[in-house]
Amino acid sequence: MSDANTIKNDFATTANMIVSLSHRVNFTDINKMSQALAERINNQTYRITVIGEFNRGKSTLVNALLGATIVPTAARETTATLNVIHYAEAPSITVIEPSGIRREITPTADAFKEYTALKDFDPTTVDHVEVGFPAQFLQQDIVLIDTPGVNDINQQRLDITYRIMPQSDATILLLDAGKPFTSSESIFLKDHVLKNNIQTIFFLVNKIDLIDKNEIASVVRDIKKKIKFELNIDQPRVIPMSSAQALKGVLEGNAELLEASHMVSFQSTLVEFVTGSERTGSSLKMMQLNLLGLISAFDAAIDNEETLSKASIKELEAQKQRLGESVSALKSRFDEIMRYVDTDKEALSARIEMTLNDRFKEVFDELRLEIEIQKSDLTDYAEKILPHKLKMAFKQWFERNTDSIEEYLAFTSRNSITAFERDFSRKPLFEYLRSEEHIERLLRPSTFAVEGKESIDTTGKLAMAGGAILAAGITAIATGGLSLAVVLPSLIGGSFLSGTFVKPYMTSKVVQDQKVILLADLSTAMKTQYESLRRGLLEHCDKYYSALKDSLNREFESNLAMVGQEIDSKLRDLSNDRAEIEKRNATLATIQTELHQLGSRVKSVDLSTMAG
């Protein structure tokens, strides 16, 4: 078998040939995709993306790996940009704007302050931030990428993370030892990591310093089982970690703390991977898969154009007429998806109200009993103990219900997007317009059942051409989860009911009178707080559903307009210069033959004996 360098050079040659073929026919999207892939294959660097949900400790881990505080790690200073960190002899920070303009900023501890979610910062004004740092770990041609949270409620920051995933070679996913491997994390891995052919994943179970050390092994074991079952990864790399202890140990030179954090063993695993043959095998497999995905996307684009261009003017005019006649039917079918989203919204709202109300009743009954059995003055209890108990009771409710709420929201998103892709992406729309038989299908009952999620194939691949290489597609409209971790502080912050019970009984020494007054105030205050929490949660869910519906509506209108524009364009081309169209079709056919040959050559490369 050829050695790794020979295979990589062959892949690079193939990528460059695809770039050349794409430019010959000027497919804008394929041009961009092929150019990006060619640059990645020709580049010697290995890109490791650090991902995780809000407040998982991503930036703290990055700083620990670098051995210095480079990116902000304060709890509320959420990363809002892509921070691309590479080796340099001296520290440097460069902000790259979407236009390509580069701005050097002084590499100080506060350099990133204005580029965090805590500030009033618009992430669309920055493409990414390049950080140069003399870390030994980066000398192995490693580029480390710090990302915003994968469940960020800000869609623009979420899109930043989605955008970088197809360009990654490996991923470090940070989990929380307190609530490891949530459903939203599993969904993100399926949709944005595995679908992008990223096969090297390090699962870091962070914050082990916050759980009993005797439970660490069992937590790791349980996560491995869950990953195997949900993601079909046979031997997942699951490593316990305390990034906070690791960073403190690095900065203070505390070897004992570093050992306790498990950073030493993780660095050893990571260095062994990036310096060994497994990295080479992993890189080559990813190159092969991405080349095949690009060829598939290119091939589908040629098929679509050839189909349209071979149609006669009469056929195209018939399609245009059908489009106008079927808009109402299409809108009716689309409205079924909107009704499905509304039905799920109502069901989730009712569930939230019911469970929250039940919890309030339970807490009130527990506290009432506790108050009634008190035999001494209630002043300290009312002023200090009771507010804390209430705060903790509802914080626990949030923690227990966050995953199920996020899972419900993610399920609705996946189902509605799957249904949308099945009926309203460009491919099925063109199929509808090419015959009366397809148009008649629009008038039949839909297989999309509003009341029954079972009718949706949630495991099916999206219909868009190009497979993994186009994974960003419409799936980017999903809001990525409710992110109650962000909402919680604003709903039950430090002032939760504080001072509510400082009432006249504070000066009364008659315990029974204190109890009567306290119970009355407790009932009133809890009803007020229930309404506040209920309203806050429902408003947040409403924003999620509204964003989903708005995105689907925009995509629906955009796709209808795009199909109409393509038909009009072909009509003009056919009317103006039939000879040129036939000449282009001949070129497309030649290029498609060359593509198929390239695909066969890439597919024939046997990487089964390569490490990784």
SEKOL-983191 format. One record per residue (C-alpha): x, y, z; residue in one letter. Coordinates in nm, 2 decimals. Each point is the difference from the previous one (the first is absolute). Layout:
R  u  v  w  residu
R  X  Y  Z  a $
...
END
This chain:
R  u  v  w  residu
R  0.00  0.00  0.00  m $
R  0.12  0.35  -0.07  s $
R  0.13  0.20  0.29  d $
R  -0.20  0.27  0.17  a $
R  0.18  0.29  -0.18  n $
R  -0.07  -0.15  -0.34  t $
R  -0.37  -0.04  0.08  i $
R  -0.02  0.35  0.13  k $
R  0.16  0.14  -0.31  n $
R  -0.24  -0.20  -0.21  d $
R  -0.29  0.14  0.20  f $
R  0.14  0.36  -0.04  a $
R  0.03  -0.05  -0.37  t $
R  -0.36  -0.12  -0.02  t $
R  -0.12  0.30  0.20  a $
R  0.18  0.24  -0.23  n $
R  -0.14  -0.17  -0.31  m $
R  -0.36  0.04  0.15  i $
R  0.08  0.37  0.05  v $
R  0.10  0.03  -0.36  s $
R  -0.31  -0.19  -0.12  l $
R  -0.23  0.21  0.21  s $
R  0.14  0.33  -0.13  h $
R  -0.06  -0.12  -0.36  r $
R  -0.37  -0.01  0.06  v $
R  -0.01  0.27  0.27  n $
R  -0.22  -0.16  0.26  f $
R  0.04  0.26  0.28  t $
R  -0.07  -0.23  0.30  d $
R  0.21  -0.28  -0.14  i $
R  0.28  0.24  -0.07  n $
R  0.01  0.11  0.36  k $
R  -0.03  -0.35  0.14  m $
R  0.27  -0.15  -0.23  s $
R  0.24  0.29  0.06  q $
R  -0.05  -0.03  0.38  a $
R  0.06  -0.38  -0.01  l $
R  0.31  0.03  -0.22  a $
R  0.15  0.26  0.24  e $
R  -0.07  -0.24  0.29  r $
R  0.16  -0.30  -0.17  i $
R  0.30  0.20  -0.11  n $
R  0.04  0.16  0.35  n $
R  0.22  -0.19  0.24  q $
R  -0.18  0.11  0.32  t $
R  -0.23  -0.21  0.20  y $
R  -0.31  0.19  0.13  r $
R  -0.14  -0.11  0.34  i $
R  -0.33  0.17  0.09  t $
R  -0.10  0.04  0.36  v $
R  -0.38  -0.02  0.04  i $
R  -0.25  -0.03  0.27  g $
R  -0.32  0.15  0.14  e $
R  -0.01  0.33  0.19  f $
R  0.22  0.01  0.31  n $
R  0.16  -0.34  -0.05  r $
R  0.35  0.14  0.05  g $
R  0.12  0.01  -0.36  k $
R  0.21  0.32  0.02  s $
R  0.14  -0.11  0.34  t $
R  0.12  -0.32  -0.17  l $
R  0.16  0.19  -0.29  v $
R  0.19  0.22  0.25  n $
R  0.11  -0.31  0.19  a $
R  0.13  -0.16  -0.32  l $
R  0.19  0.32  -0.09  l $
R  0.13  0.05  0.35  g $
R  -0.12  0.36  0.03  a $
R  -0.32  0.20  0.03  t $
R  -0.06  0.10  -0.36  i $
R  -0.37  -0.01  -0.06  v $
R  -0.26  0.13  0.26  p $
R  -0.14  -0.26  0.24  t $
R  -0.24  0.19  0.23  a $
R  -0.33  -0.18  0.04  a $
R  -0.20  0.26  -0.19  r $
R  0.27  0.10  -0.25  e $
R  -0.11  -0.25  -0.26  t $
R  0.22  -0.04  -0.30  t $
R  -0.17  0.19  -0.29  a $
R  0.26  -0.05  -0.28  t $
R  0.20  -0.28  -0.16  l $
R  0.35  0.02  0.17  n $
R  0.25  -0.17  -0.23  v $
R  0.31  -0.07  0.20  i $
R  0.33  -0.10  -0.17  h $
R  0.37  -0.01  0.09  y $
R  0.20  0.32  0.00  a $
R  0.33  0.10  0.14  e $
R  -0.16  0.29  0.19  a $
R  -0.37  0.06  0.11  p $
R  -0.21  0.18  -0.26  s $
R  -0.38  0.07  -0.06  i $
R  -0.14  0.09  -0.33  t $
R  -0.37  0.07  -0.06  v $
R  -0.11  -0.09  -0.36  i $
R  -0.32  0.17  -0.13  e $
R  -0.23  -0.17  -0.26  p $
R  0.15  0.24  -0.26  s $
R  0.34  -0.14  0.06  g $
R  0.13  0.31  0.19  i $
R  0.25  -0.10  0.27  r $
R  0.03  0.20  0.33  r $
R  0.28  -0.07  0.24  e $
R  -0.08  0.04  0.37  i $
R  0.23  0.00  0.29  t $
R  0.01  -0.36  0.15  p $
R  -0.09  0.09  0.36  t $
R  -0.22  -0.19  0.25  a $
R  -0.29  0.24  -0.08  d $
R  0.04  -0.02  -0.38  a $
R  -0.31  -0.21  -0.05  f $
R  -0.23  0.19  0.23  k $
R  -0.19  0.18  -0.27  e $
R  -0.04  -0.32  -0.20  y $
R  -0.21  -0.19  0.25  t $
R  -0.37  -0.07  0.03  a $
R  0.00  0.21  0.32  l $
R  0.07  0.32  -0.21  k $
R  -0.24  0.16  -0.25  d $
R  0.20  -0.17  -0.28  f $
R  -0.13  -0.09  -0.35  d $
R  0.18  -0.32  -0.10  p $
R  -0.07  0.06  -0.37  t $
R  0.26  0.28  0.00  t $
R  0.28  -0.25  0.06  v $
R  0.08  -0.31  -0.22  d $
R  0.24  -0.14  0.26  h $
R  0.28  0.09  0.23  v $
R  0.35  -0.14  -0.06  e $
R  0.21  -0.05  0.31  v $
R  0.37  -0.08  -0.02  g $
R  0.17  -0.15  0.31  f $
R  0.32  -0.18  0.08  p $
R  -0.16  -0.32  0.14  a $
R  0.20  -0.32  -0.05  q $
R  -0.32  -0.19  -0.06  f $
R  -0.06  0.21  -0.32  l $
R  0.34  -0.07  -0.15  q $
R  -0.13  -0.32  -0.15  q $
R  -0.18  0.20  -0.27  d $
R  -0.31  0.01  0.22  i $
R  -0.26  0.27  -0.02  v $
R  -0.23  0.02  0.30  l $
R  -0.35  0.16  -0.05  i $
R  -0.20  0.14  0.29  d $
R  -0.37  0.03  -0.09  t $
R  -0.32  0.15  0.14  p $
R  -0.24  -0.24  0.17  g $
R  -0.19  -0.26  -0.22  v $
R  -0.32  0.09  0.18  n $
R  0.04  0.38  -0.01  d $
R  -0.33  0.18  -0.01  i $
R  0.16  0.26  -0.23  n $
R  -0.05  -0.14  -0.35  q $
R  0.29  0.20  -0.14  q $
R  0.25  -0.15  0.25  r $
R  -0.15  -0.34  -0.06  l $
R  0.05  0.03  -0.37  d $
R  0.37  0.08  0.07  i $
R  0.04  -0.34  0.16  t $
R  -0.19  -0.17  -0.28  y $
R  0.21  0.16  -0.26  r $
R  0.34  -0.12  0.13  i $
R  -0.10  -0.37  0.05  m $
R  0.04  -0.10  -0.37  p $
R  0.36  0.14  0.01  q $
R  0.10  -0.20  0.31  s $
R  0.22  -0.31  0.01  d $
R  -0.07  -0.10  0.36  a $
R  -0.22  0.11  0.28  t $
R  0.02  0.04  0.38  i $
R  -0.35  -0.01  0.15  l $
R  -0.03  0.12  0.36  l $
R  -0.28  -0.17  0.20  l $
R  -0.11  0.09  0.35  d $
R  0.06  -0.27  0.26  a $
R  -0.31  0.12  0.19  g $
R  -0.23  -0.07  -0.30  k $
R  0.21  -0.19  -0.25  p $
R  -0.09  -0.05  -0.37  f $
R  -0.34  0.17  -0.04  t $
R  -0.23  -0.06  -0.30  s $
R  0.09  0.33  -0.15  s $
R  0.37  -0.09  0.01  e $
R  -0.08  -0.33  -0.18  s $
R  -0.20  0.18  -0.26  i $
R  0.27  0.25  -0.07  f $
R  0.26  -0.28  -0.04  l $
R  -0.22  -0.18  -0.25  k $
R  -0.10  0.30  -0.20  d $
R  0.32  0.21  0.00  h $
R  0.30  -0.23  0.09  v $
R  -0.07  -0.35  -0.13  l $
R  -0.17  0.13  -0.32  k $
R  0.31  0.21  -0.07  n $
R  0.21  -0.32  0.00  n $
R  0.18  0.10  0.32  i $
R  0.10  -0.34  0.14  q $
R  0.24  0.10  0.27  t $
R  -0.19  0.12  0.31  i $
R  0.14  0.05  0.35  f $
R  -0.28  0.00  0.26  f $
R  0.11  0.19  0.31  l $
R  -0.22  -0.04  0.30  v $
R  0.08  0.33  0.16  n $
R  -0.06  0.13  0.36  k $
R  0.09  -0.33  0.17  i $
R  0.11  0.21  0.29  d $
R  -0.36  0.07  0.07  l $
R  -0.11  -0.36  0.05  i $
R  0.11  -0.27  0.24  d $
R  0.33  -0.14  -0.13  k $
R  -0.13  -0.35  0.07  n $
R  -0.27  0.06  -0.26  e $
R  0.24  0.11  -0.29  i $
R  0.06  -0.35  -0.13  a $
R  -0.37  -0.09  -0.01  s $
R  -0.09  0.33  -0.17  v $
R  0.26  -0.07  -0.27  v $
R  -0.12  -0.35  -0.04  r $
R  -0.36  0.11  -0.04  d $
R  0.09  0.26  -0.26  i $
R  0.19  -0.25  -0.21  k $
R  -0.30  -0.23  0.00  k $
R  -0.23  0.29  -0.10  k $
R  0.23  0.11  -0.28  i $
R  0.04  -0.35  -0.14  k $
R  -0.38  -0.04  0.00  f $
R  -0.10  0.34  -0.14  e $
R  0.29  0.07  -0.24  l $
R  0.12  -0.34  -0.09  n $
R  0.36  0.08  0.10  i $
R  0.16  -0.32  0.10  d $
R  0.28  0.12  0.22  q $
R  -0.06  0.37  0.09  p $
R  0.28  0.19  0.16  r $
R  -0.16  0.11  0.33  v $
R  0.23  0.18  0.24  i $
R  -0.08  0.15  0.34  p $
R  0.12  0.36  0.04  m $
R  0.00  0.31  0.22  s $
R  0.10  0.29  -0.22  s $
R  -0.02  0.24  0.29  a $
R  0.24  -0.21  0.21  q $
R  0.22  -0.04  -0.31  a $
R  0.03  0.37  -0.07  l $
R  0.06  0.08  0.36  k $
R  0.27  -0.27  0.02  g $
R  0.17  0.13  -0.31  v $
R  0.00  0.36  0.11  l $
R  0.12  -0.08  0.35  e $
R  0.24  -0.28  -0.10  g $
R  -0.19  -0.24  0.23  n $
R  0.08  -0.35  -0.12  a $
R  -0.24  -0.16  0.25  e $
R  -0.29  0.20  -0.13  l $
R  0.09  -0.07  -0.36  l $
R  0.00  -0.38  0.08  e $
R  -0.34  0.03  0.17  a $
R  -0.15  0.18  -0.29  s $
R  0.10  -0.29  -0.24  h $
R  0.16  0.26  -0.23  m $
R  0.33  -0.19  -0.01  v $
R  -0.16  -0.32  -0.13  s $
R  -0.21  0.19  -0.25  f $
R  0.29  0.20  -0.14  q $
R  0.19  -0.33  -0.03  s $
R  -0.29  -0.15  -0.19  t $
R  -0.03  0.30  -0.22  l $
R  0.38  0.03  -0.07  v $
R  0.02  -0.37  -0.08  e $
R  -0.29  0.04  -0.25  f $
R  0.13  0.32  -0.18  v $
R  0.36  -0.14  -0.03  t $
R  -0.10  -0.35  -0.09  g $
R  -0.12  -0.20  -0.30  s $
R  -0.36  0.02  0.12  e $
R  -0.02  0.37  -0.09  r $
R  0.12  -0.08  -0.35  t $
R  -0.25  -0.28  -0.05  g $
R  -0.29  0.22  0.14  s $
R  0.10  0.29  -0.23  s $
R  0.01  -0.22  -0.31  l $
R  -0.34  -0.15  0.07  k $
R  -0.15  0.34  0.04  m $
R  0.16  0.12  -0.32  m $
R  -0.14  -0.30  -0.19  q $
R  -0.35  0.05  0.14  l $
R  -0.01  0.37  -0.06  n $
R  0.13  -0.05  -0.36  l $
R  -0.28  -0.25  -0.07  l $
R  -0.26  0.23  0.16  g $
R  0.12  0.29  -0.22  l $
R  -0.01  -0.21  -0.31  i $
R  -0.35  -0.11  0.09  s $
R  -0.11  0.37  0.04  a $
R  0.17  0.10  -0.33  f $
R  -0.17  -0.30  -0.18  d $
R  -0.34  0.10  0.14  a $
R  0.04  0.36  -0.11  a $
R  0.08  -0.11  -0.35  i $
R  -0.30  -0.24  -0.01  d $
R  -0.23  0.28  0.11  n $
R  0.13  0.25  -0.27  e $
R  0.00  -0.26  -0.28  e $
R  -0.36  -0.11  0.09  t $
R  -0.12  0.36  -0.02  l $
R  0.20  0.09  -0.31  s $
R  -0.12  -0.30  -0.19  k $
R  -0.36  0.09  0.06  a $
R  -0.17  0.17  -0.29  s $
R  -0.13  0.36  0.02  i $
R  -0.35  -0.15  0.00  k $
R  0.08  -0.23  0.30  e $
R  0.16  0.29  0.19  l $
R  -0.30  0.22  -0.06  e $
R  -0.22  -0.29  0.12  a $
R  0.21  -0.02  0.32  q $
R  -0.03  0.37  0.06  k $
R  -0.38  -0.02  -0.04  q $
R  -0.01  -0.29  0.24  r $
R  0.20  0.19  0.25  l $
R  -0.25  0.29  -0.01  g $
R  -0.30  -0.24  0.03  e $
R  0.15  -0.21  0.28  s $
R  0.12  0.27  0.23  v $
R  -0.33  -0.03  0.20  s $
R  0.04  -0.37  0.03  a $
R  0.36  0.03  0.10  l $
R  -0.08  0.26  0.26  k $
R  -0.28  -0.23  0.13  s $
R  0.25  -0.29  0.04  r $
R  0.26  0.24  0.16  f $
R  -0.27  0.12  0.25  d $
R  -0.02  -0.36  0.13  e $
R  0.36  0.03  0.12  i $
R  -0.09  0.34  0.16  m $
R  -0.30  -0.16  0.17  r $
R  0.23  -0.29  0.12  y $
R  0.23  0.26  0.16  v $
R  -0.29  0.18  0.16  d $
R  -0.14  -0.33  0.14  t $
R  0.33  -0.09  0.15  d $
R  0.04  0.35  0.15  k $
R  -0.34  -0.03  0.17  e $
R  0.08  -0.35  0.13  a $
R  0.33  0.11  0.14  l $
R  -0.15  0.31  0.16  s $
R  -0.27  -0.21  0.16  a $
R  0.27  -0.24  0.13  r $
R  0.21  0.28  0.14  i $
R  -0.30  0.16  0.18  e $
R  -0.11  -0.33  0.14  m $
R  0.34  -0.12  0.13  t $
R  0.08  0.35  0.14  l $
R  -0.33  0.03  0.17  n $
R  0.04  -0.35  0.15  d $
R  0.34  0.10  0.13  r $
R  -0.13  0.32  0.16  f $
R  -0.27  -0.20  0.18  k $
R  0.25  -0.25  0.12  e $
R  0.24  0.27  0.13  v $
R  -0.28  0.19  0.17  f $
R  -0.13  -0.31  0.17  d $
R  0.35  -0.09  0.12  e $
R  0.07  0.35  0.13  l $
R  -0.34  0.03  0.16  r $
R  0.07  -0.31  0.20  l $
R  0.34  0.12  0.09  e $
R  -0.13  0.33  0.12  i $
R  -0.29  -0.16  0.20  e $
R  0.24  -0.22  0.20  i $
R  0.23  0.29  0.10  q $
R  -0.01  0.07  0.37  k $
R  0.23  0.31  0.03  s $
R  0.02  0.35  -0.14  d $
R  -0.02  -0.01  -0.39  l $
R  0.20  0.32  -0.07  t $
R  0.32  -0.16  -0.12  d $
R  -0.19  -0.28  -0.18  y $
R  -0.21  0.25  -0.19  a $
R  0.28  0.24  -0.08  e $
R  0.29  -0.24  -0.09  k $
R  -0.11  -0.37  -0.03  i $
R  -0.33  0.02  -0.18  l $
R  0.11  0.21  -0.30  p $
R  0.30  -0.23  -0.05  h $
R  -0.22  -0.31  0.01  k $
R  -0.24  0.14  -0.26  l $
R  0.29  0.10  -0.23  k $
R  0.16  -0.34  0.02  m $
R  -0.34  -0.18  -0.04  a $
R  -0.06  0.16  -0.34  f $
R  0.35  -0.01  -0.11  k $
R  -0.02  -0.38  0.04  q $
R  -0.32  0.00  -0.20  w $
R  0.18  0.18  -0.28  f $
R  0.29  -0.24  0.00  e $
R  -0.23  -0.30  0.00  r $
R  -0.21  0.13  -0.29  n $
R  0.25  0.17  -0.22  t $
R  0.10  -0.31  -0.20  d $
R  -0.36  -0.11  -0.07  s $
R  -0.10  0.36  -0.11  i $
R  0.31  0.02  -0.22  e $
R  -0.07  -0.34  -0.15  e $
R  -0.36  0.09  -0.07  y $
R  0.11  0.32  -0.18  l $
R  0.27  -0.18  -0.20  a $
R  -0.24  -0.28  -0.10  f $
R  -0.25  0.26  -0.13  t $
R  0.28  0.17  -0.20  s $
R  0.13  -0.32  -0.15  r $
R  -0.34  -0.12  -0.10  n $
R  -0.12  0.32  -0.16  s $
R  0.33  0.05  -0.18  i $
R  -0.01  -0.36  -0.13  t $
R  -0.36  0.05  -0.12  a $
R  0.10  0.33  -0.16  f $
R  0.30  -0.15  -0.19  e $
R  -0.22  -0.29  -0.12  r $
R  -0.25  0.23  -0.17  d $
R  0.14  0.35  -0.04  f $
R  0.37  -0.02  -0.08  s $
R  0.09  0.07  -0.37  r $
R  0.01  -0.36  -0.11  k $
R  -0.36  -0.10  0.10  p $
R  -0.13  0.34  -0.11  l $
R  0.13  -0.06  -0.35  f $
R  -0.14  -0.36  0.00  e $
R  -0.35  0.15  0.08  y $
R  0.03  0.23  -0.29  l $
R  0.11  -0.25  -0.26  r $
R  -0.33  -0.19  -0.03  s $
R  -0.36  0.03  0.08  e $
R  0.03  -0.32  0.20  e $
R  0.23  0.17  0.25  h $
R  -0.23  0.30  0.02  i $
R  -0.29  -0.23  0.08  e $
R  0.20  -0.14  0.30  r $
R  -0.02  0.34  0.16  l $
R  -0.38  -0.03  0.02  l $
R  0.02  -0.34  0.18  r $
R  0.01  -0.03  0.38  p $
R  0.35  0.05  0.12  s $
R  0.20  -0.28  0.18  t $
R  0.10  0.27  0.25  f $
R  -0.22  -0.07  0.30  a $
R  -0.05  0.30  0.22  v $
R  -0.09  -0.21  0.30  e $
R  0.24  -0.28  -0.06  g $
R  0.38  0.04  0.00  k $
R  0.04  -0.36  -0.10  e $
R  -0.08  0.09  -0.36  s $
R  0.32  0.20  -0.04  i $
R  0.32  -0.18  -0.09  d $
R  0.23  0.18  0.25  t $
R  0.29  -0.22  -0.09  t $
R  -0.02  0.06  -0.38  g $
R  0.26  0.21  -0.17  k $
R  -0.10  0.34  -0.13  l $
R  -0.09  0.02  -0.36  a $
R  0.25  0.27  -0.10  m $
R  0.27  -0.12  -0.24  a $
R  0.36  -0.04  0.11  g $
R  -0.05  -0.19  0.33  g $
R  0.25  0.09  0.27  a $
R  0.17  0.28  -0.19  i $
R  -0.33  0.20  -0.01  l $
R  -0.10  -0.09  0.36  a $
R  -0.02  0.37  0.10  a $
R  -0.30  0.05  -0.23  g $
R  -0.34  0.06  0.16  i $
R  0.10  -0.18  0.32  t $
R  0.17  0.32  0.10  a $
R  -0.35  0.15  0.07  i $
R  -0.04  -0.23  0.30  a $
R  0.06  0.21  0.31  t $
R  0.21  -0.26  0.17  g $
R  -0.20  -0.06  0.32  g $
R  -0.17  0.22  0.26  l $
R  0.32  0.07  0.19  s $
R  -0.17  0.02  0.34  l $
R  0.35  0.04  0.14  a $
R  -0.01  0.35  -0.13  v $
R  -0.36  0.08  0.10  v $
R  0.01  -0.14  0.35  l $
R  0.20  0.27  0.17  p $
R  -0.24  0.27  -0.12  s $
R  -0.30  -0.20  0.12  l $
R  0.12  -0.11  0.34  i $
R  0.30  0.22  0.07  g $
R  0.16  0.08  0.33  g $
R  -0.29  0.23  0.11  s $
R  -0.26  -0.28  -0.03  f $
R  -0.27  0.09  0.25  l $
R  0.26  0.17  0.22  s $
R  -0.15  0.22  0.26  g $
R  -0.36  -0.10  -0.09  t $
R  -0.07  -0.13  0.35  f $
R  0.14  0.29  0.20  v $
R  -0.35  0.09  0.14  k $
R  -0.16  0.11  0.33  p $
R  0.06  -0.34  0.16  y $
R  0.36  0.09  0.02  m $
R  -0.07  0.20  0.30  t $
R  -0.27  -0.23  0.14  s $
R  0.11  -0.26  0.24  k $
R  -0.31  -0.21  -0.02  v $
R  0.11  -0.30  -0.21  v $
R  -0.36  -0.09  -0.10  q $
R  -0.06  0.35  -0.13  d $
R  0.33  -0.02  -0.19  q $
R  -0.11  -0.33  -0.16  k $
R  -0.34  0.14  -0.12  v $
R  0.16  0.31  -0.15  i $
R  0.29  -0.19  -0.15  l $
R  -0.23  -0.26  -0.17  l $
R  -0.22  0.27  -0.14  a $
R  0.30  0.19  -0.14  d $
R  0.16  -0.32  -0.13  l $
R  -0.32  -0.09  -0.20  s $
R  -0.02  0.35  -0.15  t $
R  0.37  0.02  -0.08  a $
R  0.01  -0.35  -0.16  m $
R  -0.30  0.07  -0.22  k $
R  0.18  0.32  -0.12  t $
R  0.32  -0.18  -0.06  q $
R  -0.17  -0.29  -0.18  y $
R  -0.16  0.24  -0.24  e $
R  0.34  0.17  -0.06  s $
R  0.18  -0.33  -0.06  l $
R  -0.28  -0.14  -0.22  r $
R  -0.01  0.31  -0.21  r $
R  0.37  0.02  -0.04  g $
R  0.03  -0.37  -0.11  l $
R  -0.29  0.02  -0.24  l $
R  0.13  0.32  -0.15  e $
R  0.34  -0.16  -0.06  h $
R  -0.16  -0.31  -0.16  c $
R  -0.22  0.23  -0.22  d $
R  0.32  0.17  -0.13  k $
R  0.14  -0.34  -0.09  y $
R  -0.31  -0.10  -0.19  y $
R  -0.04  0.34  -0.17  s $
R  0.36  -0.01  -0.12  a $
R  -0.06  -0.35  -0.14  l $
R  -0.32  0.10  -0.18  k $
R  0.16  0.32  -0.13  d $
R  0.30  -0.18  -0.14  s $
R  -0.22  -0.27  -0.17  l $
R  -0.23  0.28  -0.15  n $
R  0.30  0.18  -0.14  r $
R  0.14  -0.32  -0.14  e $
R  -0.34  -0.09  -0.16  f $
R  -0.04  0.34  -0.16  e $
R  0.37  0.00  -0.11  s $
R  -0.02  -0.35  -0.16  n $
R  -0.32  0.09  -0.19  l $
R  0.16  0.32  -0.13  a $
R  0.32  -0.19  -0.09  m $
R  -0.18  -0.27  -0.20  v $
R  -0.20  0.27  -0.19  g $
R  0.32  0.19  -0.07  q $
R  0.18  -0.30  -0.13  e $
R  -0.29  -0.08  -0.24  i $
R  -0.01  0.36  -0.12  d $
R  0.38  -0.01  -0.05  s $
R  -0.02  -0.32  -0.21  k $
R  -0.28  0.14  -0.20  l $
R  0.21  0.31  -0.09  r $
R  0.30  -0.22  -0.08  d $
R  -0.19  -0.23  -0.22  l $
R  -0.17  0.28  -0.18  s $
R  0.32  0.20  -0.06  n $
R  0.26  -0.26  -0.09  d $
R  -0.09  -0.36  -0.03  r $
R  0.34  -0.08  -0.16  a $
R  0.18  0.14  0.30  e $
R  -0.22  -0.22  0.23  i $
R  0.08  -0.31  -0.19  e $
R  0.37  0.09  0.01  k $
R  -0.01  0.04  0.38  r $
R  -0.19  -0.33  0.03  n $
R  0.28  -0.17  -0.19  a $
R  0.25  0.16  0.24  t $
R  -0.20  -0.11  0.30  l $
R  -0.01  -0.36  -0.13  a $
R  0.37  -0.01  -0.05  t $
R  0.07  0.14  0.34  i $
R  -0.25  -0.24  0.16  q $
R  0.19  -0.29  -0.16  t $
R  0.33  0.13  0.14  e $
R  -0.17  0.04  0.34  l $
R  -0.11  -0.36  0.00  h $
R  0.35  -0.11  -0.09  q $
R  0.14  0.21  0.29  l $
R  -0.26  -0.15  0.23  g $
R  0.09  -0.35  -0.09  s $
R  0.37  0.07  0.05  r $
R  -0.06  0.16  0.35  v $
R  -0.23  -0.28  0.10  k $
R  0.25  -0.27  -0.10  s $
R  0.26  0.12  0.24  v $
R  0.01  -0.26  0.28  d $
R  0.06  0.16  0.34  l $
R  -0.10  -0.30  0.21  s $
R  0.36  -0.07  0.10  t $
R  0.07  0.35  0.10  m $
R  0.01  0.08  0.37  a $
R  -0.31  0.18  0.13  g $
END
